[in-house]
Amino acid sequence: MDIWLPKLIEHGELDTTRLTEHTHTQLLAVSGATIDRLLKPTREGMRLAGMSGTKAGPLLRTSITVRRAGDEHEQVPGFCEIDLVLHCGPTLKGEFCRTLTVTDVYTGWTESLALKNGAHRWVLEAMPVIEQRLPFPLTGIDSDNGGEFINAALVAWADERDLYFTRSRPYHSNDNAHVEQKNGDVVRRHAFHYRYDTATELRLLNELYGLVRIRLNMFTATTKAIGYRSNQNGKNVRVYDVPRTPFQRVIDSGVLAEEQVTQLQAQFDAVNPADLTRGIVAIQARLIQLAAAKTTALSAGVSRAFPGEARGHLSRAS
């Protein structure tokens, strides 16, 4: 809030007659739990469910190191978890878009790129694009066991760049907890659960992610678990640091050259987050217009073919 309020005031986005000193103080003091409680009715009304299409990739699987949720986390930026999110709607039949999500474990910096389908060639083409967008050097990747990642081409690409390449344990999503969280908070929150399977929808998804990446990495603060403590009942509970944006965490890490820091700071100073939000909402409206009706029709077809299977899968069509 202490990032957004000054920015919105600077760009004249707020009604100054309503933003009294008292309201300003309340906004700076409001807790995340209170915000979630106030927004819960709106969020619940828009909630949709998704599907998973991960299939094990036996090729090279035994030669790639397993990384577990309890393993020690990196203390510098560069090691990223990667995953694919399906935009299939209520059925896995046919060809549909995917989103490749890449999240840096240390800073939370996240990049997303929409792909035509799940063929590993698209992942191979997307990784250099994402690597170029990262403000720090990529040092390693961690994936699930899907064939779109566990294949000779991607392993060779990682070897050429001397990148660490690890994988999670099968059926242990917590091993990829950082990127799994972003699948919901970034991809599903902004692109929803509709079916996207056309070139136009693919283009719009990437236009959407172009705006989302700036708002997410520059203006969206998160907390990181930094240890444990014992509460009054003797139970170990997590301890979290103060909220920081990925942009702030990257700057604080000290891995960037002075020129890179200046460029990132200039980008932050030039952005109006309200403009970003308006652009995001406009693209979302277009995606809903294109995909909602066909997704609902597909859901109805699945319900008739498999009674009870699709019940509750799509709770809202728009």
C-alpha positions as CSV (number, residue, x, y, z in Angstrom):
1,M,0.0,0.0,0.0
2,D,2.8,2.4,0.7
3,I,4.0,1.8,-2.9
4,W,0.6,2.1,-4.6
5,L,-0.8,5.1,-2.7
6,P,2.0,7.6,-3.6
7,K,2.0,6.4,-7.2
8,L,-1.8,6.8,-7.6
9,I,-1.7,10.2,-5.9
10,E,1.2,11.3,-8.2
11,H,-0.7,10.3,-11.3
12,G,-4.0,11.9,-10.2
13,E,-5.9,8.5,-10.0
14,L,-7.7,9.1,-6.7
15,D,-10.6,11.2,-5.8
16,T,-9.0,13.7,-3.4
17,T,-12.3,14.7,-1.9
18,R,-12.7,11.1,-0.6
19,L,-9.0,10.5,0.2
20,T,-9.0,12.3,3.5
21,E,-6.2,12.2,6.0
22,H,-8.1,9.7,8.1
23,T,-8.8,7.5,5.1
24,H,-5.1,7.7,4.0
25,T,-4.1,6.6,7.5
26,Q,-6.5,3.7,7.5
27,L,-5.3,2.5,4.1
28,L,-1.7,2.4,5.3
29,A,-2.7,0.5,8.4
30,V,-5.1,-2.0,7.0
31,S,-4.0,-5.6,7.2
32,G,-3.9,-8.2,4.4
33,A,-6.5,-10.3,6.2
34,T,-8.9,-7.4,6.4
35,I,-8.5,-6.7,2.7
36,D,-9.1,-10.4,1.9
37,R,-12.2,-10.4,4.0
38,L,-13.7,-7.4,2.3
39,L,-12.9,-8.7,-1.2
40,K,-14.0,-12.3,-0.5
41,P,-17.6,-12.0,-1.8
42,T,-16.3,-10.6,-5.1
43,R,-13.6,-13.2,-5.5
44,E,-15.9,-16.1,-4.6
45,G,-18.4,-15.0,-7.3
46,M,-15.7,-15.2,-9.9
47,R,-14.1,-18.5,-8.8
48,L,-13.6,-21.2,-11.5
49,A,-11.8,-24.6,-11.2
50,G,-9.0,-25.9,-13.4
51,M,-7.5,-29.2,-14.6
52,S,-4.1,-30.7,-14.6
53,G,-2.5,-32.4,-17.7
54,T,1.0,-33.2,-16.4
55,K,2.2,-36.6,-17.8
56,A,5.4,-38.1,-16.6
57,G,8.4,-37.8,-18.9
58,P,10.5,-41.0,-18.5
59,L,13.3,-39.8,-20.8
60,L,16.3,-38.7,-18.8
61,R,14.3,-38.6,-15.6
62,T,16.7,-40.8,-13.6
63,S,19.6,-38.6,-14.6
64,I,18.2,-35.3,-13.3
65,T,18.6,-34.5,-9.6
66,V,15.5,-34.6,-7.4
67,R,14.9,-31.4,-5.4
68,R,12.6,-31.6,-2.4
69,A,10.5,-29.1,-0.6
70,G,12.6,-29.3,2.5
71,D,15.9,-28.6,0.7
72,E,17.8,-25.5,1.6
73,H,16.7,-22.6,-0.6
74,E,19.0,-20.3,-2.6
75,Q,20.3,-17.1,-1.1
76,V,20.8,-15.2,-4.3
77,P,18.6,-14.7,-7.4
78,G,18.9,-16.9,-10.4
79,F,17.5,-20.3,-9.6
80,C,13.9,-20.6,-10.9
81,E,11.1,-23.1,-10.7
82,I,9.2,-23.6,-14.0
83,D,5.7,-25.0,-14.7
84,L,3.0,-25.1,-17.4
85,V,-0.6,-24.1,-16.8
86,L,-3.3,-25.5,-19.1
87,H,-6.0,-23.3,-20.8
88,C,-8.1,-26.3,-21.7
89,G,-11.4,-25.3,-20.1
90,P,-13.4,-28.4,-19.0
91,T,-11.8,-30.9,-21.3
92,L,-8.3,-32.0,-22.3
93,K,-9.3,-33.0,-25.8
94,G,-7.9,-31.1,-28.8
95,E,-5.2,-28.5,-28.9
96,F,-5.2,-25.5,-26.6
97,C,-2.8,-22.9,-25.2
98,R,-0.5,-23.3,-22.2
99,T,1.2,-20.7,-20.0
100,L,4.8,-21.2,-19.1
101,T,5.4,-19.7,-15.6
102,V,9.0,-19.1,-14.3
103,T,9.5,-18.0,-10.7
104,D,12.8,-17.1,-9.1
105,V,12.9,-18.8,-5.7
106,Y,14.9,-16.1,-3.9
107,T,13.1,-12.9,-5.0
108,G,9.8,-14.1,-6.3
109,W,10.4,-12.4,-9.7
110,T,7.9,-14.1,-12.1
111,E,7.7,-14.2,-15.9
112,S,4.9,-15.8,-17.9
113,L,4.7,-16.6,-21.6
114,A,1.7,-18.2,-23.4
115,L,2.5,-21.1,-25.7
116,K,0.6,-22.6,-28.7
117,N,0.4,-26.0,-27.1
118,G,2.3,-28.4,-24.9
119,A,5.0,-29.5,-27.4
120,H,8.4,-29.2,-25.8
121,R,9.6,-27.2,-28.9
122,W,7.6,-24.2,-27.6
123,V,9.1,-24.5,-24.1
124,L,12.5,-24.6,-25.7
125,E,11.8,-21.5,-27.8
126,A,10.3,-19.7,-24.8
127,M,13.1,-20.2,-22.3
128,P,15.6,-17.9,-24.0
129,V,12.9,-15.2,-24.2
130,I,12.2,-15.4,-20.5
131,E,15.9,-15.6,-19.7
132,Q,16.4,-12.3,-21.5
133,R,13.6,-10.7,-19.5
134,L,15.0,-11.6,-16.1
135,P,16.9,-8.7,-14.6
136,F,19.6,-11.1,-13.2
137,P,21.5,-14.1,-14.7
138,L,19.6,-17.4,-14.8
139,T,21.7,-20.0,-12.9
140,G,19.3,-23.0,-12.7
141,I,15.8,-24.4,-13.3
142,D,13.6,-26.8,-11.4
143,S,10.6,-28.5,-13.1
144,D,8.0,-31.2,-12.5
145,N,8.3,-34.6,-14.3
146,G,6.3,-33.7,-17.4
147,G,7.7,-34.6,-20.8
148,E,7.5,-30.9,-21.9
149,F,10.5,-30.3,-19.5
150,I,12.2,-33.7,-19.1
151,N,13.5,-34.1,-22.6
152,A,16.8,-34.2,-24.4
153,A,16.4,-30.8,-26.0
154,L,15.8,-28.8,-22.8
155,V,18.5,-30.7,-21.0
156,A,21.0,-29.9,-23.8
157,W,19.9,-26.2,-23.6
158,A,20.6,-26.1,-19.9
159,D,23.9,-27.9,-20.4
160,E,25.0,-25.3,-23.0
161,R,24.4,-22.5,-20.4
162,D,25.9,-24.5,-17.5
163,L,22.6,-24.3,-15.6
164,Y,21.6,-26.5,-12.7
165,F,18.6,-28.7,-13.8
166,T,16.6,-30.4,-11.0
167,R,13.2,-31.9,-10.8
168,S,10.6,-32.4,-8.2
169,R,9.4,-35.7,-6.8
170,P,6.3,-37.2,-8.6
171,Y,3.0,-36.2,-6.9
172,H,4.8,-33.8,-4.5
173,S,3.6,-30.3,-5.7
174,N,5.1,-28.7,-2.6
175,D,8.5,-29.4,-4.1
176,N,7.6,-26.6,-6.6
177,A,5.7,-24.5,-4.1
178,H,7.0,-21.1,-5.4
179,V,5.8,-21.6,-9.0
180,E,2.7,-23.5,-8.0
181,Q,1.6,-20.5,-6.0
182,K,2.1,-18.2,-8.9
183,N,0.1,-20.5,-11.1
184,G,-2.9,-19.5,-9.1
185,D,-2.0,-16.0,-8.0
186,V,-0.7,-14.9,-11.5
187,V,-2.0,-17.1,-14.3
188,R,-5.5,-18.2,-13.0
189,R,-6.1,-14.8,-11.3
190,H,-5.5,-12.9,-14.5
191,A,-6.3,-15.4,-17.3
192,F,-9.1,-17.3,-15.5
193,H,-10.1,-20.9,-16.4
194,Y,-11.5,-20.5,-19.8
195,R,-10.5,-22.4,-22.9
196,Y,-8.0,-20.6,-25.1
197,D,-7.2,-22.3,-28.4
198,T,-7.0,-19.7,-31.1
199,A,-4.1,-17.5,-32.4
200,T,-6.0,-14.4,-31.3
201,E,-6.4,-15.7,-27.8
202,L,-2.7,-16.6,-27.7
203,R,-1.7,-13.1,-28.7
204,L,-4.0,-11.5,-26.1
205,L,-2.6,-13.8,-23.4
206,N,0.9,-12.6,-24.1
207,E,-0.2,-9.0,-24.3
208,L,-1.8,-9.6,-20.9
209,Y,1.3,-11.1,-19.4
210,G,3.4,-8.2,-20.7
211,L,1.4,-5.8,-18.4
212,V,1.0,-8.3,-15.5
213,R,4.7,-8.9,-15.2
214,I,5.3,-5.2,-14.6
215,R,2.5,-4.8,-12.0
216,L,3.5,-8.1,-10.3
217,N,7.2,-7.6,-10.1
218,M,7.3,-3.8,-9.5
219,F,4.3,-3.2,-7.3
220,T,3.1,-6.5,-5.7
221,A,4.7,-7.1,-2.3
222,T,5.1,-10.6,-0.8
223,T,6.5,-12.1,2.3
224,K,9.1,-14.8,2.6
225,A,9.4,-17.5,5.2
226,I,12.7,-16.9,7.0
227,G,12.6,-19.5,9.8
228,Y,10.6,-20.9,12.7
229,R,9.8,-19.9,16.3
230,S,8.0,-21.5,19.1
231,N,4.6,-20.1,20.1
232,Q,3.2,-20.0,23.6
233,N,2.0,-23.6,23.2
234,G,5.4,-24.8,22.3
235,K,4.5,-25.4,18.6
236,N,6.9,-24.3,15.8
237,V,5.3,-21.7,13.6
238,R,6.7,-19.9,10.5
239,V,8.4,-16.5,10.8
240,Y,8.1,-14.2,7.8
241,D,10.0,-11.1,6.8
242,V,8.5,-7.7,6.0
243,P,6.6,-7.4,2.7
244,R,8.8,-6.5,-0.2
245,T,8.2,-6.5,-4.0
246,P,10.4,-8.7,-6.3
247,F,11.8,-5.4,-7.7
248,Q,12.9,-4.4,-4.2
249,R,14.3,-7.8,-3.4
250,V,16.3,-7.8,-6.6
251,I,17.8,-4.4,-5.8
252,D,18.6,-5.5,-2.2
253,S,20.3,-8.7,-3.4
254,G,23.3,-6.7,-4.7
255,V,23.7,-8.9,-7.8
256,L,23.0,-6.1,-10.3
257,A,25.4,-3.7,-11.7
258,E,24.8,0.0,-11.0
259,E,23.6,0.6,-14.6
260,Q,21.1,-2.2,-14.3
261,V,19.8,-0.8,-11.0
262,T,19.4,2.6,-12.7
263,Q,17.4,1.1,-15.6
264,L,15.1,-0.8,-13.3
265,Q,14.5,2.3,-11.1
266,A,13.8,4.4,-14.2
267,Q,11.2,1.8,-15.3
268,F,9.6,1.9,-11.9
269,D,9.4,5.7,-11.8
270,A,7.8,5.9,-15.2
271,V,5.0,3.5,-14.6
272,N,1.5,4.4,-13.6
273,P,0.0,1.3,-11.9
274,A,-3.5,2.5,-12.6
275,D,-2.8,2.5,-16.3
276,L,-1.5,-1.0,-16.0
277,T,-4.7,-2.1,-14.3
278,R,-6.9,-0.5,-17.0
279,G,-4.9,-2.3,-19.7
280,I,-5.1,-5.6,-17.9
281,V,-8.9,-5.3,-17.4
282,A,-9.4,-4.4,-21.1
283,I,-7.5,-7.5,-22.3
284,Q,-9.4,-9.7,-19.8
285,A,-12.7,-8.4,-21.1
286,R,-11.7,-9.3,-24.6
287,L,-10.6,-12.8,-23.6
288,I,-13.8,-13.4,-21.7
289,Q,-15.8,-12.2,-24.8
290,L,-13.9,-14.7,-27.0
291,A,-13.7,-17.7,-24.7
292,A,-16.6,-17.7,-22.1
293,A,-19.4,-19.0,-24.3
294,K,-17.4,-21.8,-25.9
295,T,-16.0,-22.8,-22.5
296,T,-19.6,-23.0,-21.0
297,A,-20.7,-25.0,-24.1
298,L,-17.9,-27.5,-23.6
299,S,-18.7,-27.8,-19.9
300,A,-22.3,-28.6,-20.7
301,G,-21.1,-31.3,-23.2
302,V,-18.8,-32.9,-20.6
303,S,-21.7,-32.8,-18.0
304,R,-24.0,-34.7,-20.4
305,A,-21.3,-37.2,-21.4
306,F,-20.1,-37.8,-17.9
307,P,-22.8,-37.0,-15.3
308,G,-21.3,-35.6,-12.2
309,E,-17.8,-35.3,-13.5
310,A,-18.0,-31.7,-14.5
311,R,-20.3,-30.6,-11.7
312,G,-18.9,-27.4,-10.1
313,H,-16.1,-27.3,-12.6
314,L,-17.3,-24.0,-14.0
315,S,-19.3,-21.9,-11.5
316,R,-19.5,-18.8,-13.6
317,A,-19.4,-18.1,-17.4
318,S,-18.4,-14.4,-17.3
